[in-house]
């Protein structure tokens, strides 16, 4: 009854890190094992202090209906893992297996991202909606935070929580020192850091002098369109629509007209050759 109607955590641990599923499996209580396995947030691979799964405890103790309990646990373990999408700031994503269901931690998701050790040290998992972005700690369980996101939005902001749809992102760890970031050489890390910096600048989250924003606009033009070509990239080439993808939204209407020539000049200088 509590599992069905109460807000109970089916993976609650005692001092020995044993969960309700460990106790039910260890006692050979097959009906309780079955009930727990039906809970959407159950972690069927959870380990106790001795690194034992519920199935291992069941097979060691051999109590009561242990064979039936073991069969149920084995069937549950053989089911394919659910997956969650972890987005990057460029819109791409990677699907990560949730080996511990909704009990999967940030640390475990990061391991599932299959990133190099060097890349992992620069990033972590964030929950982001339209107007609220929160970095999670390694022990946090993102899917549980997603489930209560409306409550989090209500507690932390005056926004309408129904308008905030959360997603999980791989983003720069705010604890990453700037001097370390400047020395990053891993190509994938540089790309992810660049995509996030671009996103934040274009959204107006990072204040920046106009000169740097113009340099960024020139870089983005070269990335998107290749090298500058005088016959192709004329004054009318930059209109309000494509300026939105290279200039902060707050600047598009106020300064875009005056910036066009400067951006094209920067674009030309950054190109290795002119058509």
FENPE-V398605 format. One record per pair of residues at least 24 apart in sequence whose ideal C-beta (glycine too) atoms are under 6 Angstrom apart, sorted by sequence separation. I is the first residue (numbers start at 1). J is the second residue. D is the distance in whole Angstrom. If there is no record, write none. Layout:
i: [I	I]
j: [J	J]
d: [D	D]
This chain:
i: [172	171	10	22	142	220	19	131	10	25	217	18	106	217	10	17	26	107	10	11	16	17	22	25	44	106	16	21	25	44	105	106	130	11	22	26	28	30	129	3	27	28	33	105	129	28	129	28	30	34	30	33	37	127	135	228	228	28	102	128	102	125	126	228	25	204	227	126	218	202	204	217	221	227	228	229	123	214	218	222	124	214	218	123	215	214	218	45	122	45	43	43	43	41	119	122	118	119	119	87	86	87	88	86	11	90	89	89	89]
j: [196	196	36	48	168	246	46	159	39	54	246	48	136	247	41	48	57	138	42	43	48	49	54	57	76	138	49	54	58	77	139	140	164	46	57	61	63	65	164	39	63	64	69	141	165	65	166	66	68	72	69	72	76	166	174	267	268	69	143	169	144	168	169	271	69	248	271	171	263	248	250	263	267	273	274	275	170	262	266	270	173	263	267	173	266	266	270	99	176	100	100	101	103	102	186	189	186	188	189	167	168	169	170	170	103	195	195	196	199]
d: [5	6	6	6	5	4	5	6	5	4	4	5	5	6	6	5	4	4	5	5	6	4	5	5	5	5	5	4	4	6	6	5	6	6	5	5	4	4	4	6	5	3	5	6	6	5	5	4	4	6	4	5	5	5	6	5	4	5	4	5	6	6	5	4	6	5	4	5	6	5	5	5	5	6	6	3	5	5	3	5	5	6	4	6	6	5	5	6	6	6	4	5	4	4	6	5	5	6	5	6	5	5	6	5	5	4	4	5	4]
